[in-house]
Amino acid sequence: MKGKNRGNSADLLMTNRGSSAEIDGAVKLQIQDLQRMSDSYTASATIFEPQTTIEKRESSTGNSSPPGSGVRAPEKKLTLFSLRLAVLEKSATGLGALSFIWATVVLLGGFAIVIEKTDFWFITIILLVEGTRLFSRSHELQWQHQSTWSLTDAGRNSYRLLQSSSRFLTRAFKAIFRPVSAIGSKSQHKGQTEEVAPRSRPEDSDKRRKISRRWESSDVPLLPYASWVFLSKNISKLLHWLQVVAAIACVVLSLIKLIKHNYGEVDKSEKKNRKSALIIFYSLALAEALLFLLEKAYWELKIIYGKLLEEVTKECGLEASAVVSVRRFFYDAYSRCLDGSIFDGLKMDMVSFSMDLLESDSHDEQLIGARILRTFATSERFSHDTLQKIGVTFSIMERLVEMLNWKGPQEEEIREAAGVIVAKLAGKKQNSLRVAGIPGAIESISSLLYTTRNSTAAFDEIGDRNLIFDHPHYGFWTFNHLGLKILKKLASDPGNCGKIGNTRGLLPKIIDFSHAEERLLKDKNAAASQIMTVKISLLVIKKLVSTAGTTGKQLRQEIGEIVFTISNIRDILRFGEKHPELQKLSVEILTSLAIDDDATERIGCTGGIIKELLNIFFKEGMPEEQNHVRIAAGEALTMLAMESNSNCKRILRLGAVKKLVSSLEVPFLCENAARILRNLCTYCGEECFIELRGVTAAVPTVLKGIMSADNKLQEVMVGLAAHAFKFLTPDESRIMFEKVGIQTTEIAKALVHILKKYPKPPIKIPRVRRYTIELTIWMMKENRTNASIFKNLGLQQELQNVLETTSELESFHIFSGAVGLNRFRTSIHSMVETALILMDDKLEDLGASH
């Protein structure tokens, strides 16, 4: 039967041959195009060659500075402004202290009896006024601080309100005579409705306020009546105007006395220093008051008219409502300049300030810190320095990870901000290891994931079913996206992959997010967030299953055993035509899973997987930018067919041989098509001899590939030739060589040249010498005269060199990073010995025949 089939095949090969020159020219042109385009598509590394990180390390060492390095921090304007204010304030305070000492020691102490009555009362009033001003000044910043401790008053504590004194006094007068019940109800109403938050909604604004058993400092009514006037947030305004009035009064009184010089008559018996002493006192008081007013004028000029706070807020990239946060930073910096050295405020920065707030027990302070850190961490200008500072502060990283567990609706924004910051941190390898090293970090990240296919489980994870039903707008999808994004970045490190796999219940969650129904995949108007969630989940799975070593083996086993993994991928392959990126990721996951024998069989047994992969691989008319999907499908089919007799038979039953042979002529498909055909011939060749007879149609392309191609294309063509030629009879082989116009001697020269060209196993094409030796063995078995040709070409010496340079690199089908997987059953050393023995035997037979 086999002889009959071979004869029919020979007749088939002889038909429709045309002119040999035309065929030869067409094949040469085809191989040249194949080589050029194949190299462009195979520039990226694949699972069929080992990977190193040397090039990456070299490329990362450069003189380019990170984005944002050297950028002047906007808050420096505030710290410098604080220093200048502190200089004026401390100068005025120093003059005030000197005038007070002068008045009490020199004037009231030495001249209290002899000075005029008007001078006595002027001095007394000035001292009282200045004492009042100093007292007010020492407490103003404290009350200003209190007014910024709650975001509730973010919109009402602007400095512009300091100018509306008439309206302020009117409201105060009305509040004194308002009934207590009305005051209380209005105050309570304001507390419920005026809370400013970017994510607040009218229907649940009354539920967002955090229930507390302690007073907020900004809402404390100091007296039972007229509570609006005596709220702590308004006292700073009273103190401010009290200081201004006191300073103006001091200036007026001092000028009156200095201009009129009516210090009374001086008796001859009295000393004449009284007048000079009074002039010095009034001059000191005037200078002090003028310095204070100058400070206030400078304050008003920069804050009110120059809008310094708003300018810094804008330059920091913060929202307009965040000006209250910037104001608080300014108060802190100014307080440090006043309380200590005037240079202490210069040591402050917004990142450290927000980090301190993040560790506070106050909800509003935590929210302020989270908003600022989120803005700076996501800013192109400031992210590098911000993340670097957070990364070396372990307590802040722990705090951020802890916030990922906060599930209350009133803490939703803080939790989301913490998730964004952790996601940015995890993007850098060193910070990624630190995040994963925090005890319970992976569990906290897992708490961000809420699976929608089992809503009961999602509610149980939150811990309160009523909490979810009361807040239907809770951002589940936002947290799902953040959780998966963090896991994707953490999974870039193999050590973190192990921790992710060991976290109870996390892998099923990740797999669950890869589920995409037919309706979603085919819907043109599908929500981008849902598609993005599926994509990120697939990216996480891909990183996990492609992990090297024992960790990767365990992860592939666990992920492959989850019943939804392969079925979810099948749906994406079948219905995801409009989403090629999802298809590519799904195919790459299958490729990595197929590394394990059990998973290979499990994938093959799942109905439709191999069929869908073949459909993608053979699909024509796809845009050129989507060719990577077809390439990935070819790699997956190669892996599934490797050392799997059952999967090879499934591919043959689908009638793929003819299409695979045709794919050898497609530049970006030829390599994988050759690998698939080689696996089919290797692992089910004799059992499916008839089905594989069609492989002989690829011989012309294979021969030209051996002669004209280079690198990967030459490797796969040589590897296919060693097995495809087995289906040719000697007559068919002769006819085929004549048809292509290549002599056996030319093929032999090309093979010996390959061994000479690669004296050591190359990393990019680690199997080229193995495949070359396989083909030489077949050629010597097919025709003993070929042994003489190889001897004359120096094959023996080249084979000896192979024995001396054999490496583990040549012993594996595929690689996981730098780790070899799926070792060849026959070692290259054994193949060389077989070739040498065969050559000697054939030469002896040839000599005996002559």
C-alpha positions in Angstrom: 0.0 0.0 0.0 2.8 2.4 0.9 4.6 1.7 -2.4 1.5 2.5 -4.3 1.0 5.7 -2.6 4.6 6.7 -3.2 4.2 6.0 -6.9 1.0 8.1 -7.1 2.8 10.9 -5.2 5.6 10.9 -7.7 3.2 11.3 -10.6 1.6 14.2 -8.6 4.9 15.9 -8.2 5.7 15.6 -11.9 2.4 17.3 -13.0 2.1 21.0 -13.6 5.8 21.5 -13.3 6.2 24.2 -16.0 9.5 25.4 -17.1 12.3 24.7 -14.6 13.8 28.2 -15.0 10.5 29.8 -14.1 10.1 27.7 -11.0 13.7 28.3 -10.0 13.3 32.0 -10.3 10.0 32.1 -8.4 11.4 30.0 -5.6 14.5 32.1 -5.2 12.5 35.3 -5.1 10.1 33.7 -2.6 12.9 32.6 -0.3 14.6 36.1 -0.4 11.3 37.8 0.6 10.7 35.0 3.1 14.1 35.6 4.7 13.8 39.4 4.8 10.3 39.6 6.2 10.8 36.6 8.5 13.7 38.4 10.3 11.5 41.4 10.9 8.8 39.3 12.5 11.1 37.2 14.6 13.1 40.0 16.2 11.3 39.5 19.4 12.3 36.6 21.7 10.2 33.5 21.9 10.0 30.4 24.0 12.1 28.5 21.6 15.3 30.3 22.6 16.9 31.1 26.0 16.6 34.6 27.4 19.2 36.7 29.1 19.0 40.1 30.8 22.5 41.3 29.8 21.2 43.5 27.0 18.5 45.0 29.2 21.0 45.9 31.9 23.3 47.5 29.4 20.5 49.5 27.9 19.3 50.7 31.3 22.7 52.3 32.1 22.6 55.7 30.7 23.3 59.3 31.6 19.7 60.3 31.1 18.1 61.6 34.3 14.7 60.3 35.4 11.6 62.4 34.5 11.0 65.3 36.9 14.5 65.2 38.5 15.8 68.7 39.1 12.4 70.2 38.8 11.9 73.1 41.3 9.2 72.2 43.7 6.3 74.7 43.6 5.9 74.7 47.4 9.3 76.4 47.6 7.5 79.6 46.9 5.5 79.1 50.1 8.4 78.2 52.3 10.4 81.2 51.1 7.3 83.4 51.7 7.1 82.0 55.2 10.7 82.9 55.9 10.2 86.5 54.8 7.1 86.8 56.9 8.9 85.3 59.8 11.7 87.9 59.5 9.2 90.7 59.6 7.2 89.1 62.4 10.3 88.5 64.6 11.6 92.0 63.9 8.3 93.5 65.0 8.2 91.2 68.0 11.7 92.2 69.0 10.9 95.9 68.7 7.7 95.3 70.7 9.7 93.6 73.4 12.2 96.4 73.5 9.5 99.1 73.7 7.7 97.2 76.4 10.9 97.0 78.5 11.6 100.7 77.8 8.2 101.7 78.9 8.1 99.6 82.1 11.6 100.2 83.2 12.5 103.7 82.0 9.2 105.6 81.6 6.7 104.0 84.1 9.5 103.0 86.4 11.6 106.1 86.3 9.3 108.9 85.2 5.9 107.6 86.2 5.4 110.4 88.7 6.7 113.3 86.7 5.4 112.6 83.2 2.2 114.3 82.0 -1.1 112.7 82.6 -1.7 112.3 78.8 1.6 110.6 78.3 0.9 108.2 81.1 -2.4 107.2 79.6 -1.0 107.1 76.1 1.8 104.8 77.2 -0.6 102.6 79.1 -3.0 102.3 76.2 -0.2 101.5 73.8 1.1 98.8 76.0 -2.4 97.3 76.5 -3.0 97.5 72.7 0.3 96.0 71.9 -0.2 93.3 74.5 -3.5 92.5 73.0 -2.0 92.3 69.6 0.9 90.1 70.7 -1.6 87.8 72.4 -3.8 87.6 69.4 -0.8 87.0 67.1 0.5 84.2 69.2 -2.8 82.4 69.0 -3.9 83.3 65.4 -1.9 80.6 63.7 -3.3 78.0 66.1 -6.9 78.9 65.2 -6.0 79.1 61.5 -4.7 75.6 61.8 -7.9 74.5 63.4 -9.9 76.0 60.6 -8.0 73.7 58.0 -8.3 70.5 59.9 -11.7 69.6 58.3 -12.3 69.4 54.6 -15.9 70.3 55.4 -14.9 74.0 55.5 -12.6 73.9 52.5 -14.8 76.3 50.6 -15.5 78.6 53.5 -12.1 79.4 55.0 -10.7 81.4 52.2 -8.7 84.5 53.0 -11.0 86.5 50.9 -13.5 86.2 53.7 -11.2 88.3 55.8 -12.2 91.3 53.6 -15.9 90.8 54.2 -15.9 92.2 57.7 -19.2 94.0 57.4 -21.0 90.8 56.4 -19.2 88.9 59.1 -20.3 91.4 61.8 -23.9 91.3 60.4 -24.1 87.6 60.6 -22.6 87.6 64.0 -25.1 90.1 65.3 -28.0 88.0 63.9 -26.6 84.8 65.4 -26.5 86.3 68.9 -30.3 86.7 68.8 -31.1 83.5 67.0 -32.8 80.8 69.2 -30.6 78.0 70.3 -32.7 75.3 68.6 -32.5 77.1 65.3 -28.7 77.5 65.7 -28.3 73.8 66.4 -30.4 72.6 63.5 -28.7 74.9 61.1 -25.3 73.8 62.3 -26.3 70.2 62.0 -27.6 70.8 58.5 -24.4 72.4 57.4 -22.4 69.5 58.8 -24.4 67.2 56.6 -24.6 69.1 53.3 -21.4 71.1 53.0 -18.8 68.3 53.0 -16.8 68.8 49.9 -15.4 65.7 48.3 -14.8 65.0 44.6 -16.7 61.7 44.6 -19.7 62.8 46.8 -23.2 62.2 45.5 -26.4 64.0 46.6 -28.3 60.9 47.3 -25.8 59.6 49.8 -24.1 62.7 51.1 -25.7 62.3 54.5 -24.2 58.8 54.8 -20.7 59.7 53.9 -19.9 61.6 57.1 -17.9 59.5 59.4 -19.7 58.8 62.7 -17.4 60.0 65.5 -17.7 60.2 69.3 -15.3 63.1 69.4 -15.7 66.7 68.4 -14.0 68.0 65.3 -11.9 71.0 66.4 -13.3 73.2 63.7 -16.9 72.7 64.8 -16.6 73.2 68.6 -19.1 75.8 69.9 -17.3 77.5 72.7 -20.5 79.1 74.2 -24.0 77.7 74.4 -25.4 80.8 72.6 -24.2 82.5 69.5 -22.5 79.3 68.4 -21.8 80.4 64.8 -19.7 83.4 66.1 -17.7 81.3 68.5 -17.0 78.3 66.2 -13.2 77.8 66.3 -12.9 78.3 62.6 -14.1 81.9 62.9 -11.9 82.9 65.9 -8.8 83.3 63.7 -10.7 86.0 61.7 -11.6 87.9 64.9 -7.9 87.7 66.1 -6.7 88.9 62.7 -8.9 92.0 62.7 -8.1 92.6 66.4 -4.4 92.7 65.5 -4.9 95.1 62.6 -7.0 97.4 64.7 -4.5 97.3 67.5 -1.6 98.1 65.2 -3.5 101.0 63.6 -4.3 102.4 67.1 -0.7 102.2 68.1 0.4 104.0 64.9 -2.2 106.8 65.5 -1.3 107.3 69.2 2.4 107.3 68.5 2.1 109.7 65.6 0.0 112.1 67.7 2.6 112.3 70.4 5.6 112.4 68.0 4.0 115.2 65.9 2.7 117.4 68.7 5.7 116.9 71.0 3.5 118.0 74.0 5.5 116.2 76.7 4.9 118.9 79.3 7.2 121.5 80.9 10.4 120.4 82.4 11.5 122.0 85.7 15.1 123.0 86.1 15.4 120.7 89.0 14.4 117.7 86.9 16.6 115.9 84.4 15.9 116.7 80.8 16.0 113.0 79.6 12.2 112.5 80.0 11.5 114.0 76.6 14.1 111.9 74.8 12.8 108.8 76.6 9.3 109.4 75.5 10.4 110.0 71.9 12.3 106.8 71.9 9.3 104.9 73.2 6.9 106.3 70.7 9.4 105.7 67.9 9.8 102.1 68.9 6.0 101.6 69.2 5.5 103.2 65.8 8.3 101.1 64.2 6.9 97.9 65.6 3.3 98.7 64.4 4.5 99.7 61.0 6.6 96.5 60.6 3.5 94.5 61.6 1.3 96.4 59.1 4.0 95.9 56.5 3.9 92.2 57.2 0.1 92.2 56.9 0.3 94.2 53.7 2.9 91.8 52.3 0.6 88.9 53.4 -2.4 90.4 51.7 -0.5 91.3 48.6 0.8 87.8 48.0 -2.1 85.8 49.3 -5.2 87.8 48.4 -4.1 89.8 45.3 -1.2 87.6 44.1 -3.2 84.4 44.7 0.0 82.6 45.8 -1.9 79.7 47.3 -3.9 79.2 44.2 -0.8 79.5 42.0 1.1 76.9 44.0 -2.0 74.6 44.0 -2.1 74.8 40.2 1.6 74.2 39.8 1.4 71.2 42.0 -1.3 69.8 39.8 -3.9 69.7 42.6 -7.5 70.5 42.1 -8.8 73.9 42.9 -10.6 72.6 46.0 -7.2 71.4 47.4 -6.2 75.0 48.1 -7.2 74.3 51.8 -4.5 71.6 51.9 -1.9 74.0 50.5 -3.0 76.6 53.0 -2.4 74.2 55.8 1.0 73.4 54.5 1.8 77.1 54.5 0.6 77.5 58.1 2.8 74.6 59.1 5.9 76.1 57.4 5.2 79.6 58.9 4.7 78.1 62.4 8.1 76.4 62.2 9.8 79.6 61.1 8.2 81.4 64.1 8.6 78.8 66.7 12.2 77.9 65.9 14.8 79.1 63.5 13.5 81.2 60.6 15.1 78.5 58.3 13.1 75.6 59.8 10.3 76.1 57.4 12.6 75.7 54.4 13.0 72.0 55.3 9.4 71.2 54.7 8.0 69.8 51.4 4.6 68.7 50.3 5.4 65.0 50.1 6.6 64.8 53.7 3.7 66.9 54.7 1.2 64.6 53.1 3.0 61.5 54.4 2.6 62.9 58.0 -1.1 63.5 57.4 -1.6 60.0 56.0 -0.5 58.5 59.3 -3.0 60.7 61.2 -6.1 59.3 63.0 -8.3 62.0 61.5 -10.3 61.0 58.4 -10.0 64.5 56.9 -6.3 64.6 57.4 -5.9 61.2 55.9 -7.9 62.3 52.9 -5.8 65.4 52.4 -2.6 63.4 52.5 -4.0 60.7 50.2 -5.1 63.3 47.6 -1.7 65.1 47.6 0.3 61.9 47.4 -1.9 60.5 44.6 -1.5 63.7 42.6 2.3 63.8 43.1 2.7 60.0 42.5 0.9 60.2 39.1 2.5 63.5 38.0 5.0 63.2 35.2 7.1 66.0 36.9 7.1 64.8 40.5 6.4 61.0 40.4 10.0 59.9 40.4 11.1 61.8 43.5 7.7 61.2 45.2 7.8 57.4 44.7 11.5 57.3 45.7 10.7 59.0 49.0 7.7 56.8 49.7 9.7 53.7 48.8 12.3 54.3 51.5 9.7 55.1 54.2 8.5 51.7 55.3 5.9 53.0 57.7 4.1 54.9 54.8 4.2 51.8 52.6 2.6 49.8 55.4 0.0 52.5 55.9 -0.9 52.5 52.2 -1.2 48.7 52.1 -3.4 48.8 55.2 -5.7 51.4 53.5 -6.4 48.9 50.8 -8.4 46.9 53.3 -10.7 49.9 54.2 -14.1 49.0 52.8 -16.3 51.7 54.3 -18.1 53.9 51.8 -16.9 57.0 53.5 -13.3 55.8 53.0 -13.7 54.9 49.3 -11.7 57.8 48.0 -8.8 57.2 50.5 -8.8 53.5 49.5 -8.7 54.4 45.8 -5.9 56.9 46.2 -3.9 54.3 48.2 -4.5 51.8 45.4 -3.2 54.2 42.8 -0.1 55.0 44.8 0.7 51.3 45.5 0.2 50.6 41.8 2.7 53.3 40.9 5.1 51.9 43.6 4.8 48.4 42.3 6.0 49.6 38.9 9.6 49.8 40.1 11.3 46.5 40.8 12.9 47.6 44.1 9.7 49.1 45.4 7.8 46.0 44.1 9.8 43.7 46.3 9.3 46.0 49.3 5.5 46.1 48.8 5.3 42.3 48.5 7.5 42.0 51.5 5.0 43.7 53.8 3.2 41.1 55.9 -0.3 40.6 54.5 0.3 42.8 51.5 -0.9 40.3 48.9 -4.0 39.6 51.0 -4.7 43.4 51.2 -4.4 43.6 47.4 -6.7 40.6 47.0 -9.3 42.5 49.0 -9.6 45.0 46.2 -11.0 42.3 43.9 -14.8 41.8 43.8 -15.9 39.0 41.5 -19.2 39.7 39.8 -20.1 36.1 38.8 -20.6 35.3 42.4 -22.1 38.4 44.1 -22.6 36.6 47.4 -18.9 35.9 47.8 -18.2 39.6 47.0 -20.5 40.8 49.7 -19.0 38.3 52.2 -15.6 39.7 51.4 -16.7 43.1 52.3 -18.1 41.9 55.5 -21.5 43.7 55.5 -24.2 43.0 53.0 -26.2 46.0 54.1 -23.2 48.2 53.5 -23.2 47.3 49.8 -27.0 47.6 49.3 -27.0 51.0 50.9 -24.3 52.3 48.6 -25.0 51.0 45.1 -22.5 53.4 43.5 -19.5 51.9 45.3 -16.7 51.7 42.8 -16.2 47.9 42.5 -14.9 48.1 39.0 -12.4 50.8 39.9 -11.0 48.6 42.7 -11.0 45.5 40.5 -8.9 47.4 38.0 -6.5 48.7 40.6 -6.1 45.3 42.3 -5.3 43.6 39.0 -3.0 46.4 37.9 -1.0 46.0 41.2 -0.8 42.3 40.8 0.4 42.6 37.2 3.3 44.8 38.3 4.2 42.6 41.2 4.1 39.5 39.0 7.0 40.9 37.0 9.3 39.4 39.7 9.3 35.6 40.0 9.5 35.8 43.8 6.3 37.8 44.0 4.6 35.3 41.7 5.1 32.6 44.3 3.5 34.8 46.9 0.5 35.5 44.7 0.1 31.8 44.0 0.2 30.9 47.7 -2.4 33.5 48.7 -5.6 31.6 49.5 -8.4 32.2 47.0 -6.5 34.7 44.9 -5.9 32.6 41.7 -9.6 31.7 41.2 -10.4 35.5 41.5 -7.9 36.4 38.9 -9.1 33.6 36.5 -12.7 34.8 37.1 -11.9 38.2 35.7 -10.7 36.7 32.5 -14.3 35.6 31.7 -15.8 37.5 28.8 -19.1 36.5 27.4 -20.0 36.5 23.7 -22.2 39.5 24.1 -19.4 41.6 25.6 -16.8 40.5 23.0 -19.0 41.2 20.0 -20.5 44.4 21.3 -19.0 47.4 19.5 -20.2 49.7 22.4 -18.8 47.5 25.2 -17.5 49.4 28.2 -13.8 50.0 27.9 -13.4 49.4 31.6 -14.7 45.9 31.3 -12.5 45.0 28.3 -9.5 46.5 30.2 -10.3 44.4 33.3 -10.2 41.3 31.2 -7.0 42.3 29.5 -5.2 43.0 32.8 -6.4 39.7 34.3 -5.0 37.9 31.2 -1.7 39.8 31.6 -1.5 38.7 35.2 -2.2 35.1 34.3 0.4 35.3 31.5 3.1 36.5 33.9 2.2 33.8 36.4 2.3 30.9 33.9 5.5 32.1 32.3 7.4 32.1 35.6 10.5 30.0 35.5 11.7 27.2 37.8 9.7 25.2 40.3 7.5 28.2 41.2 6.4 28.4 37.6 5.7 24.7 37.4 3.5 24.9 40.5 1.7 27.9 39.2 1.0 26.4 35.8 -0.3 23.3 37.5 -2.6 25.2 39.8 -3.9 27.6 37.1 -4.4 24.7 34.7 -6.4 22.8 37.2 -8.9 25.6 37.7 -11.8 24.5 35.6 -12.6 28.0 34.2 -9.1 28.8 32.9 -9.2 27.1 29.5 -12.9 27.6 28.9 -12.5 31.3 29.4 -9.7 31.4 26.9 -11.7 29.4 24.4 -14.5 32.0 24.5 -12.0 34.7 23.8 -10.5 32.8 20.9 -13.9 32.0 19.5 -15.7 35.4 19.9 -12.9 37.9 20.4 -12.2 38.8 16.8 -12.7 42.5 17.6 -10.2 42.3 20.4 -6.9 40.9 19.0 -4.9 41.9 22.1 -7.1 39.7 24.2 -6.7 36.9 21.7 -2.9 37.2 21.7 -2.7 37.2 25.5 -5.0 34.1 25.6 -2.9 32.3 23.1 0.3 33.1 25.0 -1.2 31.7 28.2 -2.0 28.5 26.4 1.6 28.4 25.1 3.0 28.6 28.6 0.5 26.1 30.0 1.5 23.7 27.3 4.9 23.4 28.8 3.5 20.8 31.3 2.4 17.5 29.8 -0.8 17.3 31.8 -1.8 20.7 30.8 -1.0 19.9 27.1 -3.5 17.0 27.2 -6.0 19.0 29.1 -6.0 21.8 26.5 -6.2 19.3 23.6 -9.2 17.6 25.2 -11.0 20.9 25.7 -13.4 21.0 22.7 -12.6 23.6 20.1 -9.2 24.9 21.4 -7.0 23.5 18.7 -9.7 24.3 16.0 -9.8 27.9 17.1 -6.0 28.2 17.2 -5.9 26.8 13.6 -8.6 29.2 12.5 -6.6 32.2 13.8 -3.3 30.9 12.4 -4.8 30.4 8.9 -7.1 33.4 8.9 -6.4 35.7 6.0 -7.4 39.3 5.5 -6.4 40.4 8.9 -4.7 43.9 9.2 -0.9 43.7 9.2 -0.7 45.1 12.7 -2.6 42.1 13.9 -0.2 39.5 12.5 1.3 39.1 15.9 -1.9 37.2 16.9 -1.4 34.7 14.1 2.3 34.3 15.1 1.3 33.6 18.7 -1.3 31.0 17.6 1.5 29.3 15.6 3.7 29.1 18.7 0.8 27.7 20.8 0.1 25.0 18.1 3.8 24.1 18.1 3.8 23.6 21.9 0.6 21.6 21.8 1.9 19.3 19.1 5.3 18.8 20.8 5.7 15.3 22.2 1.9 14.8 22.1 0.7 12.1 19.8 -3.0 12.8 20.6 -2.8 16.5 19.8 -0.9 15.8 16.5 -3.7 13.5 15.5 -6.3 16.2 16.4 -4.5 18.6 14.1 -4.3 16.1 11.3 -8.0 15.3 11.6 -8.8 18.9 11.1 -7.0 18.7 7.7 -4.3 21.2 8.5 -1.4 19.8 6.6 -2.1 21.4 3.2 -2.7 24.8 4.8 0.5 24.4 6.9 2.5 23.7 3.7 0.9 26.8 2.1 1.8 28.8 5.2 5.5 28.1 4.6 5.3 30.7 1.9 4.0 33.4 4.3 6.9 35.3 5.8 5.6 35.7 9.3 4.1 32.3 9.5 6.8 30.1 7.9 8.8 29.4 11.0 5.9 28.2 13.2 4.4 26.3 10.2 7.7 24.5 9.8 7.9 23.7 13.5 4.3 22.4 13.5 4.9 20.2 10.5 8.1 18.9 12.0 6.3 17.9 15.2 3.5 16.2 13.2 6.1 14.2 11.3 8.1 13.4 14.4 5.4 12.3 16.9 2.8 10.6 14.7 4.7 10.0 11.4 4.4 6.3 10.9 0.9 6.0 12.4 -0.4 8.7 10.1 1.7 8.1 7.0 -1.1 8.7 4.5 -2.3 11.9 6.2 1.3 13.3 6.2 2.1 12.5 2.6 1.1 16.1 1.8 4.2 17.3 3.6 6.3 16.4 0.6 4.8 19.3 -1.3 6.8 21.6 1.0 10.2 20.1 -0.1 11.0 22.8 -2.7 10.5 25.6 -0.2 12.5 23.6 2.4 15.4 23.0 0.1 15.6 26.7 -0.9 15.3 27.6 2.7 18.4 25.5 3.5 20.4 27.0 0.7 19.3 30.7 0.8 18.0 31.4 4.3 19.9 32.3 7.4 19.5 32.2 11.2 16.0 31.1 12.5 14.5 30.4 9.1 17.4 28.2 8.1 17.2 26.3 11.4 13.5 25.5 11.1 13.9 24.5 7.5 16.8 22.1 8.2 14.8 20.7 11.1 11.7 20.1 8.9 13.8 18.6 6.1 15.2 15.9 8.3 11.7 14.6 8.9 9.8 15.6 5.7 12.3 13.8 3.4 11.3 10.6 5.2 8.1 10.6 3.2 9.9 10.6 -0.1 11.0 7.5 -2.0 14.5 7.6 -3.6 12.9 8.3 -7.0 10.7 11.0 -5.6 13.7 12.5 -3.8 15.7 12.6 -7.1 12.8 14.1 -9.0 12.3 16.7 -6.3 15.9 17.8 -6.3 15.9 18.0 -10.1 12.7 20.1 -10.0 14.2 22.6 -7.7 17.5 22.6 -9.5 19.6 21.7 -6.5 22.2 18.9 -6.4 22.7 16.7 -3.5 26.3 17.9 -3.3 25.1 21.5 -2.9 22.9 20.4 0.1 25.8 18.6 1.6 28.1 21.6 1.2 25.4 23.8 2.9 25.1 21.5 5.9 28.9 21.3 6.4 29.0 25.0 6.0 26.5 25.4 8.8 28.6 23.3 11.2 31.7 25.4 10.3 29.7 28.7 10.7 28.6 27.8 14.2 31.6 26.3 16.0 29.7 26.9 19.3 26.0 26.6 20.0 24.4 30.0 19.2 21.8 31.4 21.6 19.4 32.6 18.9 19.3 29.3 17.1 20.3 26.7 19.7 19.1 23.7 17.6 20.7 24.4 14.3 23.6 22.0 14.7 21.3 19.2 16.0 19.0 19.6 13.0 21.9 19.6 10.6 23.3 16.4 12.0 19.8 14.8 11.7 19.7 15.7 8.1 23.2 14.4 7.4 22.2 11.1 9.0 19.1 10.8 6.8 21.1 11.7 3.6 23.7 9.0 4.4 21.0 6.5 5.1 19.1 7.4 1.9 22.1 7.2 -0.4 25.5 5.7 0.7 27.3 7.8 -1.9 26.4 10.8 0.2 28.8 9.5 2.9 31.7 9.9 0.4 30.6 13.4 -0.4 30.5 14.3 3.3 33.9 12.8 3.9 35.4 14.8 1.1 33.8 18.0 2.6 35.4 17.3 6.0 32.2 16.4 7.9 34.1 14.0 10.2 36.3 16.9 11.5 33.3 19.1 12.0 31.5 16.3 13.9 34.5 16.0 16.2 34.4 19.7 16.8 30.7 19.4 17.8 31.6 16.7 20.3 34.1 19.1 21.9 31.7 22.1 22.0 28.5 20.4 22.9 26.5 22.4 25.4 23.3 22.0 27.5 21.9 24.7 25.3 21.4 22.2 22.5 19.6 19.7 24.6 16.2 21.3 25.0 13.1 21.9 22.8 12.1 25.1 24.6 13.3 27.4 27.4 11.7 29.3 30.3 14.0 32.3 30.6 17.5 30.7 30.9 16.1 27.4 32.1 15.9 24.6 29.5 12.6 22.6 29.3 11.6 19.4 27.5 14.9 17.8 27.0 15.4 15.9 23.7 15.2 12.2 24.0 18.4 11.7 22.0 21.5 13.6 23.1 23.5 15.5 20.5 26.5 13.5 21.6 24.7 10.3 20.7 23.6 11.7 17.3 27.2 12.6 16.4 28.4 9.1 17.2 25.6 7.7 15.2 26.6 9.9 12.2 30.3 8.9 12.5 29.5 5.2 12.7 27.1 5.5 9.8 29.6 7.3 7.7 32.2 4.6 8.3 29.7 1.8 7.6 28.5 3.5 4.4 32.1 4.1 3.2 33.0 0.5 3.9 29.9 -0.7 1.9 30.8 1.7 -0.8 34.4 0.4 -0.9 33.2 -3.2 -0.9 30.9 -2.6 -3.8 33.7 -1.2 -5.8 
